[in-house]
């Protein structure tokens, strides 16, 4: 499996677990709890990416440019997460309180 596909799969699994299971049970509509849990999810994704590709020297293809494992993992995580966040925001009526 290509390294890009590996990290995209890891990110997608973490995001699906977070938005479909963890956030509804532990954060609800509380934006502060969502942010804290999201920082944890992002950190886990970066730890896994680092464990797999630390010092590999592999350049990940981002279509318009290349990035190291950290940049690719972080950017792809955020891009995959945006539609999930929008869906969650609408479904659970998250407020900015």
Secondary structure as GFF3:
##gff-version 3
##sequence-region A 1 97
A	DSSP	alpha_helix	3	17	.	.	.	ID=ss1
A	DSSP	pi_helix	18	22	.	.	.	ID=ss2
A	DSSP	alpha_helix	23	26	.	.	.	ID=ss3
A	DSSP	alpha_helix	31	53	.	.	.	ID=ss4
A	DSSP	beta_strand	60	61	.	.	.	ID=ss5
A	DSSP	beta_strand	66	67	.	.	.	ID=ss6
A	DSSP	alpha_helix	69	92	.	.	.	ID=ss7
###
